[in-house]
Amino acid sequence: MSLTKYLHQVKPREESYVNHVDRVQDLLIESRASDKYEKDVAIALDKINGVTAERPKVSTAYADIKVTAQNGNTSWVEVKMNHTDNLSNPRVFFDGKKWDTTYTTSAATRSVELLNKSDQTKDFLEAISKFSGIKNPKIPTTKSGLKDKDAVPLEVMREYFSQPGINRYIMTEPDVNLGEVITDHYLKGKAEPAYYMQAADDFYMIGRSNPLKLNKNIPLLSGAGPFRIRIATRSAYYEVQAELKIQEMPQSRYSIMPNTKKTNPFKR
């Protein structure tokens, strides 16, 4: 199966070669570093008089740290090691006629809306249809979905994206108000709301509720960036998921990072 005669179907986009073995190793290292950062933040918070911080063994439907402040109120705090971390990654799928999702967050809803009107995504669907030989291909995002006779097989999807000039980002919508989308995600899309975020050495409020009664000058999480959808091929399936990264988060005078030189909002 060759892609050469179909390359003209999609506008070429530059993408450098990725060594996937090295990429997996990098992700594992990054995951361990991120996990350590979350633990360090929780330990540092828990040492503050009147504050309790824990990392319950729960699913990703919850944020990272559960904090009880001096006023007795409790809130989840999301922790990101870097400003460039992905802030929400709902999965979507193509059922042969339209893009859809099983997620109920605004990020997932927005993903589906953008995909269904994107010319870039239409180009991708046309190209993958011709490449795979499937007239009305389905693009699942789960292992079980690959059992459908019209689903693009994993090996075909992997071969398609291994070709030069083919971008794994099947949709990019520039300059979207991601602060608004992410705020809705953490306040409504989680099993329990997360009203605060620590990103690198900056602390933010997510929305204005402020149940822990921290300093009102703490900036709100906000910012714009590209709304992107990417297909990632795994060992046994592929995932179609959003990538939401705020390009420039606001500066904050507050931080709960261990050994920070900024003001810790929990210290009274």
NUDRENNU-383373 format. One record per residue (C-alpha): residue in three letters; y negated, z, x; residue number from 1. Coordinates in nm, 2 decimals, decimal comma. Example, Ala and Ser with C-alpha at 12.3 -4.5 7.8 and 13.67 -1.06 7.14 Angstrom:
<pts>
palo: ALA; c2: 0,45; c3: 0,78; c1: 1,23; kevo: 1
palo: SER; c2: 0,11; c3: 0,71; c1: 1,37; kevo: 2
</pts>
This chain:
<pts>
palo: MET; c2: 0,00; c3: 0,00; c1: 0,00; kevo: 1
palo: SER; c2: -0,33; c3: -0,11; c1: 0,15; kevo: 2
palo: LEU; c2: -0,69; c3: -0,01; c1: 0,06; kevo: 3
palo: THR; c2: -0,86; c3: -0,29; c1: 0,26; kevo: 4
palo: LYS; c2: -0,91; c3: -0,53; c1: -0,04; kevo: 5
palo: TYR; c2: -1,05; c3: -0,25; c1: -0,25; kevo: 6
palo: LEU; c2: -1,31; c3: -0,11; c1: -0,01; kevo: 7
palo: HIS; c2: -1,58; c3: -0,33; c1: -0,16; kevo: 8
palo: GLN; c2: -1,54; c3: -0,16; c1: -0,49; kevo: 9
palo: VAL; c2: -1,70; c3: 0,16; c1: -0,37; kevo: 10
palo: LYS; c2: -2,03; c3: 0,18; c1: -0,18; kevo: 11
palo: PRO; c2: -1,95; c3: 0,28; c1: 0,17; kevo: 12
palo: ARG; c2: -2,05; c3: 0,63; c1: 0,27; kevo: 13
palo: GLU; c2: -2,03; c3: 0,78; c1: 0,61; kevo: 14
palo: GLU; c2: -1,78; c3: 1,05; c1: 0,67; kevo: 15
palo: SER; c2: -1,65; c3: 1,16; c1: 1,00; kevo: 16
palo: TYR; c2: -1,28; c3: 1,20; c1: 1,07; kevo: 17
palo: VAL; c2: -1,14; c3: 1,55; c1: 1,01; kevo: 18
palo: ASN; c2: -0,84; c3: 1,69; c1: 1,19; kevo: 19
palo: HIS; c2: -0,68; c3: 1,87; c1: 0,89; kevo: 20
palo: VAL; c2: -0,46; c3: 2,10; c1: 1,10; kevo: 21
palo: ASP; c2: -0,77; c3: 2,22; c1: 1,28; kevo: 22
palo: ARG; c2: -0,96; c3: 2,24; c1: 0,95; kevo: 23
palo: VAL; c2: -0,69; c3: 2,47; c1: 0,80; kevo: 24
palo: GLN; c2: -0,69; c3: 2,69; c1: 1,10; kevo: 25
palo: ASP; c2: -1,08; c3: 2,71; c1: 1,08; kevo: 26
palo: LEU; c2: -1,05; c3: 2,81; c1: 0,72; kevo: 27
palo: LEU; c2: -0,80; c3: 3,08; c1: 0,79; kevo: 28
palo: ILE; c2: -1,03; c3: 3,22; c1: 1,06; kevo: 29
palo: GLU; c2: -1,33; c3: 3,20; c1: 0,83; kevo: 30
palo: SER; c2: -1,14; c3: 3,37; c1: 0,55; kevo: 31
palo: ARG; c2: -1,04; c3: 3,66; c1: 0,78; kevo: 32
palo: ALA; c2: -1,40; c3: 3,69; c1: 0,90; kevo: 33
palo: SER; c2: -1,53; c3: 3,69; c1: 0,55; kevo: 34
palo: ASP; c2: -1,28; c3: 3,95; c1: 0,44; kevo: 35
palo: LYS; c2: -1,38; c3: 4,17; c1: 0,73; kevo: 36
palo: TYR; c2: -1,75; c3: 4,13; c1: 0,64; kevo: 37
palo: GLU; c2: -1,68; c3: 4,24; c1: 0,28; kevo: 38
palo: LYS; c2: -1,49; c3: 4,55; c1: 0,41; kevo: 39
palo: ASP; c2: -1,76; c3: 4,64; c1: 0,65; kevo: 40
palo: VAL; c2: -2,03; c3: 4,62; c1: 0,38; kevo: 41
palo: ALA; c2: -1,82; c3: 4,83; c1: 0,14; kevo: 42
palo: ILE; c2: -1,75; c3: 5,10; c1: 0,41; kevo: 43
palo: ALA; c2: -2,12; c3: 5,11; c1: 0,51; kevo: 44
palo: LEU; c2: -2,23; c3: 5,15; c1: 0,14; kevo: 45
palo: ASP; c2: -1,97; c3: 5,42; c1: 0,08; kevo: 46
palo: LYS; c2: -2,12; c3: 5,64; c1: 0,35; kevo: 47
palo: ILE; c2: -2,45; c3: 5,66; c1: 0,18; kevo: 48
palo: ASN; c2: -2,50; c3: 5,99; c1: 0,00; kevo: 49
palo: GLY; c2: -2,44; c3: 5,96; c1: -0,37; kevo: 50
palo: VAL; c2: -2,30; c3: 5,60; c1: -0,35; kevo: 51
palo: THR; c2: -1,94; c3: 5,50; c1: -0,40; kevo: 52
palo: ALA; c2: -1,82; c3: 5,15; c1: -0,30; kevo: 53
palo: GLU; c2: -1,47; c3: 5,01; c1: -0,33; kevo: 54
palo: ARG; c2: -1,29; c3: 4,69; c1: -0,31; kevo: 55
palo: PRO; c2: -1,03; c3: 4,71; c1: -0,60; kevo: 56
palo: LYS; c2: -0,72; c3: 4,49; c1: -0,58; kevo: 57
palo: VAL; c2: -0,82; c3: 4,25; c1: -0,86; kevo: 58
palo: SER; c2: -0,83; c3: 3,87; c1: -0,90; kevo: 59
palo: THR; c2: -1,11; c3: 3,64; c1: -0,81; kevo: 60
palo: ALA; c2: -1,23; c3: 3,67; c1: -1,17; kevo: 61
palo: TYR; c2: -1,42; c3: 3,97; c1: -1,04; kevo: 62
palo: ALA; c2: -1,68; c3: 3,99; c1: -0,76; kevo: 63
palo: ASP; c2: -1,62; c3: 4,16; c1: -0,43; kevo: 64
palo: ILE; c2: -1,74; c3: 4,52; c1: -0,43; kevo: 65
palo: LYS; c2: -1,76; c3: 4,77; c1: -0,71; kevo: 66
palo: VAL; c2: -2,05; c3: 5,01; c1: -0,65; kevo: 67
palo: THR; c2: -2,15; c3: 5,33; c1: -0,83; kevo: 68
palo: ALA; c2: -2,51; c3: 5,43; c1: -0,74; kevo: 69
palo: GLN; c2: -2,69; c3: 5,76; c1: -0,75; kevo: 70
palo: ASN; c2: -2,78; c3: 5,72; c1: -1,11; kevo: 71
palo: GLY; c2: -2,41; c3: 5,71; c1: -1,21; kevo: 72
palo: ASN; c2: -2,42; c3: 5,34; c1: -1,31; kevo: 73
palo: THR; c2: -2,17; c3: 5,09; c1: -1,18; kevo: 74
palo: SER; c2: -2,20; c3: 4,72; c1: -1,09; kevo: 75
palo: TRP; c2: -2,02; c3: 4,46; c1: -0,90; kevo: 76
palo: VAL; c2: -2,18; c3: 4,31; c1: -0,59; kevo: 77
palo: GLU; c2: -2,09; c3: 3,97; c1: -0,46; kevo: 78
palo: VAL; c2: -2,08; c3: 3,94; c1: -0,08; kevo: 79
palo: LYS; c2: -2,12; c3: 3,62; c1: 0,11; kevo: 80
palo: MET; c2: -2,10; c3: 3,62; c1: 0,49; kevo: 81
palo: ASN; c2: -2,34; c3: 3,32; c1: 0,51; kevo: 82
palo: HIS; c2: -2,62; c3: 3,15; c1: 0,31; kevo: 83
palo: THR; c2: -2,41; c3: 2,83; c1: 0,33; kevo: 84
palo: ASP; c2: -2,11; c3: 2,97; c1: 0,15; kevo: 85
palo: ASN; c2: -1,99; c3: 2,80; c1: -0,17; kevo: 86
palo: LEU; c2: -2,12; c3: 3,01; c1: -0,46; kevo: 87
palo: SER; c2: -1,90; c3: 2,87; c1: -0,74; kevo: 88
palo: ASN; c2: -1,60; c3: 2,63; c1: -0,74; kevo: 89
palo: PRO; c2: -1,47; c3: 2,56; c1: -1,09; kevo: 90
palo: ARG; c2: -1,18; c3: 2,31; c1: -1,11; kevo: 91
palo: VAL; c2: -1,20; c3: 2,00; c1: -1,33; kevo: 92
palo: PHE; c2: -0,96; c3: 1,72; c1: -1,41; kevo: 93
palo: PHE; c2: -0,96; c3: 1,37; c1: -1,55; kevo: 94
palo: ASP; c2: -0,73; c3: 1,32; c1: -1,85; kevo: 95
palo: GLY; c2: -0,73; c3: 0,94; c1: -1,83; kevo: 96
palo: LYS; c2: -1,03; c3: 0,90; c1: -2,06; kevo: 97
palo: LYS; c2: -1,28; c3: 1,17; c1: -1,97; kevo: 98
palo: TRP; c2: -1,34; c3: 1,46; c1: -1,73; kevo: 99
palo: ASP; c2: -1,27; c3: 1,81; c1: -1,86; kevo: 100
palo: THR; c2: -1,21; c3: 2,17; c1: -1,75; kevo: 101
palo: THR; c2: -1,03; c3: 2,48; c1: -1,86; kevo: 102
palo: TYR; c2: -1,31; c3: 2,70; c1: -1,72; kevo: 103
palo: THR; c2: -1,57; c3: 2,84; c1: -1,95; kevo: 104
palo: THR; c2: -1,86; c3: 2,90; c1: -1,71; kevo: 105
palo: SER; c2: -2,18; c3: 2,70; c1: -1,71; kevo: 106
palo: ALA; c2: -2,10; c3: 2,56; c1: -1,37; kevo: 107
palo: ALA; c2: -1,78; c3: 2,41; c1: -1,51; kevo: 108
palo: THR; c2: -1,96; c3: 2,28; c1: -1,81; kevo: 109
palo: ARG; c2: -2,23; c3: 2,12; c1: -1,59; kevo: 110
palo: SER; c2: -1,96; c3: 1,97; c1: -1,37; kevo: 111
palo: VAL; c2: -1,80; c3: 1,79; c1: -1,66; kevo: 112
palo: GLU; c2: -2,13; c3: 1,67; c1: -1,79; kevo: 113
palo: LEU; c2: -2,24; c3: 1,53; c1: -1,46; kevo: 114
palo: LEU; c2: -1,90; c3: 1,37; c1: -1,38; kevo: 115
palo: ASN; c2: -1,88; c3: 1,19; c1: -1,72; kevo: 116
palo: LYS; c2: -2,22; c3: 1,02; c1: -1,66; kevo: 117
palo: SER; c2: -2,19; c3: 0,96; c1: -1,29; kevo: 118
palo: ASP; c2: -2,18; c3: 0,60; c1: -1,16; kevo: 119
palo: GLN; c2: -2,05; c3: 0,73; c1: -0,83; kevo: 120
palo: THR; c2: -1,75; c3: 0,89; c1: -1,01; kevo: 121
palo: LYS; c2: -1,69; c3: 0,57; c1: -1,22; kevo: 122
palo: ASP; c2: -1,67; c3: 0,38; c1: -0,89; kevo: 123
palo: PHE; c2: -1,41; c3: 0,62; c1: -0,76; kevo: 124
palo: LEU; c2: -1,20; c3: 0,60; c1: -1,08; kevo: 125
palo: GLU; c2: -1,20; c3: 0,22; c1: -1,06; kevo: 126
palo: ALA; c2: -1,11; c3: 0,22; c1: -0,69; kevo: 127
palo: ILE; c2: -0,83; c3: 0,48; c1: -0,73; kevo: 128
palo: SER; c2: -0,69; c3: 0,29; c1: -1,02; kevo: 129
palo: LYS; c2: -0,66; c3: -0,03; c1: -0,82; kevo: 130
palo: PHE; c2: -0,54; c3: 0,15; c1: -0,51; kevo: 131
palo: SER; c2: -0,26; c3: 0,34; c1: -0,70; kevo: 132
palo: GLY; c2: -0,17; c3: 0,06; c1: -0,94; kevo: 133
palo: ILE; c2: -0,21; c3: 0,29; c1: -1,24; kevo: 134
palo: LYS; c2: -0,42; c3: 0,13; c1: -1,52; kevo: 135
palo: ASN; c2: -0,55; c3: 0,45; c1: -1,67; kevo: 136
palo: PRO; c2: -0,50; c3: 0,71; c1: -1,40; kevo: 137
palo: LYS; c2: -0,51; c3: 1,09; c1: -1,46; kevo: 138
palo: ILE; c2: -0,65; c3: 1,32; c1: -1,19; kevo: 139
palo: PRO; c2: -0,51; c3: 1,66; c1: -1,24; kevo: 140
palo: THR; c2: -0,61; c3: 1,97; c1: -1,04; kevo: 141
palo: THR; c2: -0,28; c3: 2,16; c1: -1,06; kevo: 142
palo: LYS; c2: 0,07; c3: 2,11; c1: -0,92; kevo: 143
palo: SER; c2: 0,22; c3: 2,09; c1: -1,27; kevo: 144
palo: GLY; c2: -0,03; c3: 1,82; c1: -1,37; kevo: 145
palo: LEU; c2: 0,12; c3: 1,59; c1: -1,11; kevo: 146
palo: LYS; c2: 0,43; c3: 1,56; c1: -1,32; kevo: 147
palo: ASP; c2: 0,25; c3: 1,34; c1: -1,57; kevo: 148
palo: LYS; c2: 0,37; c3: 0,98; c1: -1,52; kevo: 149
palo: ASP; c2: 0,01; c3: 0,86; c1: -1,51; kevo: 150
palo: ALA; c2: -0,11; c3: 1,11; c1: -1,26; kevo: 151
palo: VAL; c2: -0,21; c3: 0,98; c1: -0,92; kevo: 152
palo: PRO; c2: 0,06; c3: 1,11; c1: -0,69; kevo: 153
palo: LEU; c2: -0,04; c3: 1,35; c1: -0,41; kevo: 154
palo: GLU; c2: 0,07; c3: 1,11; c1: -0,13; kevo: 155
palo: VAL; c2: -0,13; c3: 0,83; c1: -0,28; kevo: 156
palo: MET; c2: -0,44; c3: 1,05; c1: -0,31; kevo: 157
palo: ARG; c2: -0,39; c3: 1,16; c1: 0,05; kevo: 158
palo: GLU; c2: -0,35; c3: 0,81; c1: 0,17; kevo: 159
palo: TYR; c2: -0,66; c3: 0,69; c1: -0,02; kevo: 160
palo: PHE; c2: -0,88; c3: 0,95; c1: 0,13; kevo: 161
palo: SER; c2: -0,74; c3: 0,90; c1: 0,48; kevo: 162
palo: GLN; c2: -0,91; c3: 0,55; c1: 0,50; kevo: 163
palo: PRO; c2: -1,24; c3: 0,50; c1: 0,68; kevo: 164
palo: GLY; c2: -1,55; c3: 0,49; c1: 0,47; kevo: 165
palo: ILE; c2: -1,40; c3: 0,69; c1: 0,18; kevo: 166
palo: ASN; c2: -1,58; c3: 1,01; c1: 0,09; kevo: 167
palo: ARG; c2: -1,40; c3: 1,31; c1: -0,06; kevo: 168
palo: TYR; c2: -1,71; c3: 1,39; c1: -0,26; kevo: 169
palo: ILE; c2: -1,67; c3: 1,18; c1: -0,57; kevo: 170
palo: MET; c2: -2,00; c3: 1,30; c1: -0,72; kevo: 171
palo: THR; c2: -2,33; c3: 1,43; c1: -0,57; kevo: 172
palo: GLU; c2: -2,62; c3: 1,52; c1: -0,79; kevo: 173
palo: PRO; c2: -2,92; c3: 1,60; c1: -0,57; kevo: 174
palo: ASP; c2: -3,18; c3: 1,88; c1: -0,61; kevo: 175
palo: VAL; c2: -3,02; c3: 2,08; c1: -0,90; kevo: 176
palo: ASN; c2: -3,15; c3: 2,43; c1: -0,99; kevo: 177
palo: LEU; c2: -2,84; c3: 2,60; c1: -0,86; kevo: 178
palo: GLY; c2: -3,00; c3: 2,95; c1: -0,88; kevo: 179
palo: GLU; c2: -2,99; c3: 2,92; c1: -1,26; kevo: 180
palo: VAL; c2: -2,63; c3: 2,79; c1: -1,26; kevo: 181
palo: ILE; c2: -2,50; c3: 3,05; c1: -1,02; kevo: 182
palo: THR; c2: -2,68; c3: 3,33; c1: -1,21; kevo: 183
palo: ASP; c2: -2,50; c3: 3,23; c1: -1,53; kevo: 184
palo: HIS; c2: -2,17; c3: 3,21; c1: -1,34; kevo: 185
palo: TYR; c2: -2,19; c3: 3,57; c1: -1,21; kevo: 186
palo: LEU; c2: -2,33; c3: 3,72; c1: -1,53; kevo: 187
palo: LYS; c2: -2,12; c3: 3,54; c1: -1,78; kevo: 188
palo: GLY; c2: -1,84; c3: 3,37; c1: -1,59; kevo: 189
palo: LYS; c2: -1,68; c3: 3,67; c1: -1,43; kevo: 190
palo: ALA; c2: -1,45; c3: 3,92; c1: -1,59; kevo: 191
palo: GLU; c2: -1,73; c3: 4,18; c1: -1,54; kevo: 192
palo: PRO; c2: -2,09; c3: 4,09; c1: -1,45; kevo: 193
palo: ALA; c2: -2,21; c3: 4,10; c1: -1,09; kevo: 194
palo: TYR; c2: -2,58; c3: 4,19; c1: -1,09; kevo: 195
palo: TYR; c2: -2,63; c3: 4,18; c1: -0,71; kevo: 196
palo: MET; c2: -2,55; c3: 3,96; c1: -0,41; kevo: 197
palo: GLN; c2: -2,55; c3: 4,02; c1: -0,04; kevo: 198
palo: ALA; c2: -2,57; c3: 3,69; c1: 0,16; kevo: 199
palo: ALA; c2: -2,58; c3: 3,72; c1: 0,53; kevo: 200
palo: ASP; c2: -2,86; c3: 3,97; c1: 0,60; kevo: 201
palo: ASP; c2: -3,03; c3: 3,93; c1: 0,26; kevo: 202
palo: PHE; c2: -2,98; c3: 4,13; c1: -0,06; kevo: 203
palo: TYR; c2: -3,07; c3: 3,98; c1: -0,40; kevo: 204
palo: MET; c2: -3,06; c3: 4,07; c1: -0,77; kevo: 205
palo: ILE; c2: -2,87; c3: 3,83; c1: -0,99; kevo: 206
palo: GLY; c2: -3,08; c3: 3,83; c1: -1,31; kevo: 207
palo: ARG; c2: -3,32; c3: 4,10; c1: -1,41; kevo: 208
palo: SER; c2: -3,09; c3: 4,37; c1: -1,56; kevo: 209
palo: ASN; c2: -3,08; c3: 4,59; c1: -1,25; kevo: 210
palo: PRO; c2: -2,84; c3: 4,85; c1: -1,39; kevo: 211
palo: LEU; c2: -2,83; c3: 5,04; c1: -1,06; kevo: 212
palo: LYS; c2: -3,21; c3: 5,09; c1: -1,08; kevo: 213
palo: LEU; c2: -3,28; c3: 4,96; c1: -0,73; kevo: 214
palo: ASN; c2: -3,62; c3: 4,86; c1: -0,60; kevo: 215
palo: LYS; c2: -3,79; c3: 4,61; c1: -0,84; kevo: 216
palo: ASN; c2: -3,92; c3: 4,41; c1: -0,54; kevo: 217
palo: ILE; c2: -3,57; c3: 4,29; c1: -0,45; kevo: 218
palo: PRO; c2: -3,59; c3: 3,91; c1: -0,49; kevo: 219
palo: LEU; c2: -3,39; c3: 3,72; c1: -0,75; kevo: 220
palo: LEU; c2: -3,11; c3: 3,49; c1: -0,64; kevo: 221
palo: SER; c2: -3,27; c3: 3,14; c1: -0,67; kevo: 222
palo: GLY; c2: -3,29; c3: 2,80; c1: -0,51; kevo: 223
palo: ALA; c2: -3,19; c3: 2,43; c1: -0,54; kevo: 224
palo: GLY; c2: -2,93; c3: 2,21; c1: -0,38; kevo: 225
palo: PRO; c2: -2,69; c3: 1,93; c1: -0,44; kevo: 226
palo: PHE; c2: -2,43; c3: 1,97; c1: -0,71; kevo: 227
palo: ARG; c2: -2,12; c3: 1,82; c1: -0,56; kevo: 228
palo: ILE; c2: -1,76; c3: 1,76; c1: -0,67; kevo: 229
palo: ARG; c2: -1,49; c3: 1,72; c1: -0,41; kevo: 230
palo: ILE; c2: -1,12; c3: 1,64; c1: -0,41; kevo: 231
palo: ALA; c2: -0,92; c3: 1,84; c1: -0,16; kevo: 232
palo: THR; c2: -0,56; c3: 1,75; c1: -0,08; kevo: 233
palo: ARG; c2: -0,33; c3: 2,05; c1: -0,03; kevo: 234
palo: SER; c2: 0,03; c3: 2,07; c1: 0,08; kevo: 235
palo: ALA; c2: 0,18; c3: 2,04; c1: -0,27; kevo: 236
palo: TYR; c2: -0,11; c3: 1,92; c1: -0,49; kevo: 237
palo: TYR; c2: -0,48; c3: 1,83; c1: -0,49; kevo: 238
palo: GLU; c2: -0,78; c3: 2,01; c1: -0,63; kevo: 239
palo: VAL; c2: -1,09; c3: 1,87; c1: -0,79; kevo: 240
palo: GLN; c2: -1,36; c3: 2,13; c1: -0,76; kevo: 241
palo: ALA; c2: -1,73; c3: 2,19; c1: -0,75; kevo: 242
palo: GLU; c2: -1,92; c3: 2,28; c1: -0,44; kevo: 243
palo: LEU; c2: -2,25; c3: 2,47; c1: -0,51; kevo: 244
palo: LYS; c2: -2,45; c3: 2,57; c1: -0,21; kevo: 245
palo: ILE; c2: -2,82; c3: 2,66; c1: -0,23; kevo: 246
palo: GLN; c2: -3,00; c3: 2,48; c1: 0,05; kevo: 247
palo: GLU; c2: -3,26; c3: 2,75; c1: 0,11; kevo: 248
palo: MET; c2: -3,22; c3: 3,10; c1: -0,03; kevo: 249
palo: PRO; c2: -3,53; c3: 3,32; c1: -0,05; kevo: 250
palo: GLN; c2: -3,60; c3: 3,57; c1: 0,22; kevo: 251
palo: SER; c2: -3,54; c3: 3,93; c1: 0,13; kevo: 252
palo: ARG; c2: -3,67; c3: 4,25; c1: 0,29; kevo: 253
palo: TYR; c2: -3,36; c3: 4,43; c1: 0,17; kevo: 254
palo: SER; c2: -3,00; c3: 4,42; c1: 0,30; kevo: 255
palo: ILE; c2: -2,68; c3: 4,62; c1: 0,28; kevo: 256
palo: MET; c2: -2,54; c3: 4,46; c1: 0,59; kevo: 257
palo: PRO; c2: -2,41; c3: 4,72; c1: 0,84; kevo: 258
palo: ASN; c2: -2,67; c3: 4,79; c1: 1,12; kevo: 259
palo: THR; c2: -2,93; c3: 4,59; c1: 0,95; kevo: 260
palo: LYS; c2: -3,30; c3: 4,64; c1: 1,05; kevo: 261
palo: LYS; c2: -3,41; c3: 4,57; c1: 0,69; kevo: 262
palo: THR; c2: -3,45; c3: 4,82; c1: 0,41; kevo: 263
palo: ASN; c2: -3,12; c3: 4,93; c1: 0,25; kevo: 264
palo: PRO; c2: -3,20; c3: 4,95; c1: -0,12; kevo: 265
palo: PHE; c2: -2,94; c3: 5,22; c1: -0,18; kevo: 266
palo: LYS; c2: -3,09; c3: 5,47; c1: 0,07; kevo: 267
palo: ARG; c2: -3,33; c3: 5,70; c1: -0,11; kevo: 268
</pts>
